[in-house]
């Protein structure tokens, strides 16, 4: 799982994760609340500065192999494959990276479970290589990241009732149906679930859009901050424990679009064998 900190100087690598550096727009970030971990030489910070961790839980991607797939043949000869005949598809799993692919006979493949865009592309190429080893003339084509799920926790609780009333044009709060506020952004395109404990869940087309959505929503929820109660802290701890145990593989509908990208042949240098994925504990 990948964890990063939104700070004045961008996203920095934490001890428990890694990510490439992404510049943060400082105009939308309050420096007094989101600050760096390290201080200048010889200076002693007065208090431990709060930080925001952005965790990427799931990256969904799609690609095409540009050939017809015999699902029955894959189910009989492939490893870690489940044939779902009623849905007209098969699912194949990899251990490294830990991902699941849904394949259709048309040659369309969707891949879920990755925790970065780079990891998603590696997994997609390995699935295409597995199809090649099963005798299909698979080519790696039309790869794109479809959806990214990220979560973060604000360093304060949020008055979601007052927040939803203030931003009625974008926020939707139905406590009988969902405990959080649904906030939709058009630029960047993202959907946020904001909870009273300070937890925020972001669904966006890319990791960069998740980052931009957090930058956009922070000054808005900061106006409605409040101290966390014991109930909020308990709910937040239970939520974090649940995220560690649970891996979300939400089904995402993907529109079939024509891409101008030319087919990319998988090179022999990337011939990552699937032998390590055949034995599951």
Residue pairs with C-beta under 8 A, 6 or more apart in sequence:
1 16
1 17
1 55
1 57
1 115
1 244
2 17
2 18
2 19
2 55
2 56
2 115
2 116
3 14
3 16
3 17
3 53
3 54
3 55
4 11
4 12
4 13
4 14
4 17
4 19
4 53
4 54
4 55
5 11
5 12
5 14
5 37
5 51
5 52
5 53
5 54
6 24
6 29
6 34
6 51
6 52
6 54
6 152
6 211
6 214
6 215
7 24
7 34
7 35
7 36
7 37
7 51
8 24
8 26
8 29
8 31
8 34
8 35
8 36
9 24
9 36
10 21
10 22
10 23
10 24
11 19
11 21
11 22
11 24
11 54
11 211
12 21
12 36
12 37
13 19
14 53
17 55
19 56
19 116
22 207
22 208
22 211
24 211
24 215
25 212
25 215
28 215
28 216
28 218
28 219
29 215
29 218
29 219
30 218
30 219
30 222
33 50
33 155
33 218
33 222
34 50
34 51
34 52
34 218
35 49
35 50
35 51
36 49
37 49
37 51
39 45
50 155
51 155
52 152
52 153
52 154
52 155
52 214
52 218
53 152
53 153
54 150
54 151
54 152
54 210
54 211
54 214
55 150
55 151
55 152
55 243
56 115
56 116
56 148
56 149
56 150
56 207
56 210
57 115
57 149
57 150
57 151
57 243
57 247
57 248
58 112
58 113
58 114
58 115
58 147
58 148
58 149
58 247
58 248
58 249
58 250
59 112
59 114
59 115
59 116
59 117
59 119
59 120
59 145
59 147
59 148
59 149
59 207
60 110
60 111
60 112
60 120
60 145
60 146
60 147
60 148
60 250
60 252
61 110
61 111
61 114
61 117
61 120
61 121
61 124
61 143
61 144
61 145
61 146
62 108
62 109
62 110
62 111
62 142
62 143
62 144
62 146
62 254
63 109
63 111
63 124
63 128
63 140
63 141
63 142
63 143
63 144
64 107
64 108
64 109
64 141
64 142
65 107
65 109
65 128
65 131
65 136
65 138
65 139
65 140
65 141
66 107
66 138
66 139
66 141
66 263
67 107
67 136
67 137
67 138
67 139
68 105
68 106
68 107
69 103
69 104
69 105
69 106
69 107
69 131
69 136
70 105
70 136
71 83
71 85
71 88
71 89
71 90
71 103
71 105
72 83
73 134
73 135
74 81
74 83
74 90
74 92
74 103
74 131
74 134
75 81
75 82
75 83
75 90
77 134
78 90
78 92
78 130
78 134
79 130
79 274
79 277
79 278
80 92
80 93
80 94
80 277
80 278
80 280
81 90
81 91
81 92
82 90
82 91
82 92
83 90
84 90
84 91
88 104
88 105
89 102
89 103
89 104
90 102
90 103
91 100
91 101
91 102
91 103
92 100
92 101
92 103
92 127
92 130
93 99
93 100
93 101
93 277
93 280
94 100
94 101
94 123
94 126
94 127
94 274
94 277
95 276
95 277
95 280
96 276
96 277
97 113
97 114
97 115
97 119
97 122
97 123
98 113
98 247
99 111
99 112
99 113
99 114
99 119
99 120
99 123
99 127
100 111
100 112
100 113
100 249
101 109
101 110
101 111
101 112
101 123
101 124
101 127
102 109
102 110
102 111
102 112
103 109
103 127
103 131
107 138
108 256
109 124
109 127
109 128
110 146
110 252
110 254
111 120
111 123
111 124
111 127
112 249
112 250
112 252
113 123
113 247
113 249
114 120
114 123
116 207
117 145
117 148
117 206
117 207
120 145
121 143
124 140
124 143
125 140
125 266
125 270
125 272
126 272
126 274
128 138
128 139
128 140
128 266
129 138
129 266
129 270
129 271
129 272
129 274
130 274
131 138
132 138
132 266
133 274
138 266
139 263
139 264
139 265
139 266
140 263
140 264
140 265
140 266
141 259
141 261
141 262
141 263
141 264
142 259
142 261
143 261
143 264
144 259
145 205
145 206
146 205
146 252
146 254
147 203
147 204
147 205
147 252
148 203
148 204
148 205
148 206
148 207
148 209
148 210
149 201
149 202
149 203
149 248
149 250
150 201
150 202
150 203
150 204
150 207
150 210
150 214
151 199
151 200
151 201
151 202
151 243
152 199
152 200
152 202
152 214
153 197
153 198
153 199
153 200
153 236
153 240
154 198
154 199
154 200
154 218
154 221
154 225
155 198
156 198
156 222
156 225
156 226
156 227
156 228
157 196
157 197
157 198
157 225
157 226
157 227
157 228
157 229
157 232
158 194
158 195
158 196
158 197
158 198
158 221
158 224
158 225
158 226
159 196
159 224
159 225
159 226
160 173
160 180
160 181
160 194
160 195
160 196
160 224
161 173
162 224
163 171
163 181
163 194
163 220
163 221
163 224
164 171
164 172
164 173
164 181
166 223
166 224
167 183
167 220
170 183
170 184
170 185
171 181
171 182
171 183
171 194
172 181
172 182
172 183
172 184
173 180
173 181
173 182
178 193
179 195
179 196
180 193
180 194
180 195
180 196
180 201
181 193
181 194
181 195
182 191
182 192
182 193
183 191
183 192
183 193
183 194
183 217
184 190
184 191
184 192
185 191
185 192
185 213
185 216
185 217
188 204
188 208
188 209
188 212
188 213
188 216
189 204
189 205
189 209
190 202
190 203
190 204
190 209
190 210
190 212
190 213
191 202
191 203
191 204
192 200
192 201
192 202
192 203
192 213
192 217
193 200
193 201
193 202
194 200
194 217
194 221
196 232
197 228
197 232
197 233
197 235
197 236
197 239
198 228
198 232
198 236
199 236
199 239
200 214
200 217
200 221
202 210
202 213
202 214
204 210
204 212
204 213
228 236
